[in-house]
């Protein structure tokens, strides 16, 4: 994962809007979908949020 994506992952604030925009930022840097999903999962786990409740939509 590129450094820009790592930075986005570590600074992610857990709201639906920021998750979607962070996913967009991560995709802009050509990280794989698996890496994007892993970053979102890590953040959800860090804040003890069930990922299924986040309802984001990745094309």
C-alpha positions in Angstrom: 0.0 0.0 0.0 1.4 3.4 -0.9 2.3 6.0 1.8 -0.6 8.3 0.8 -3.0 5.4 1.4 -1.4 4.5 4.7 -1.8 8.2 5.8 -5.5 8.2 4.7 -6.0 5.0 6.7 -4.4 6.2 9.9 -6.2 9.6 9.8 -9.6 8.2 8.9 -12.5 9.5 11.0 -15.3 7.1 11.2 -18.4 8.6 9.5 -20.1 7.3 6.4 -19.0 10.3 4.3 -15.4 10.1 5.3 -15.3 6.4 4.7 -16.6 6.8 1.2 -14.3 9.8 0.5 -11.3 7.9 1.9 -12.2 4.9 -0.2 -12.2 7.2 -3.2 -8.8 8.7 -2.2 -7.4 5.2 -1.8 -8.7 4.2 -5.2 -7.2 7.3 -6.8 -3.8 6.0 -5.7 -4.4 2.7 -7.5 -4.4 0.5 -4.5 -6.3 -2.7 -4.9 -9.9 -3.1 -3.8 -8.7 -5.6 -1.2 -6.3 -3.0 0.3 -9.1 -0.4 0.4 -11.4 -2.8 2.1 -8.7 -3.9 4.5 -8.0 -0.3 5.5 -11.8 0.3 6.1 -12.0 -2.9 8.1 -9.0 -2.0 10.2 -10.6 1.4 11.0 -13.9 -0.1 11.8 -12.2 -2.6 14.2 -10.1 0.2 15.8 -13.2 2.1 16.7 -15.2 -1.1 17.5 -17.7 -0.6 14.8 -19.3 -3.4 12.9 -18.3 -3.0 9.2 -21.8 -4.1 8.1 -23.4 -1.1 9.7 -21.4 1.4 7.7 -23.3 0.9 4.4 -20.7 2.3 2.0 -20.8 1.6 -1.7 -17.6 0.8 -3.7 -18.1 0.5 -7.5 
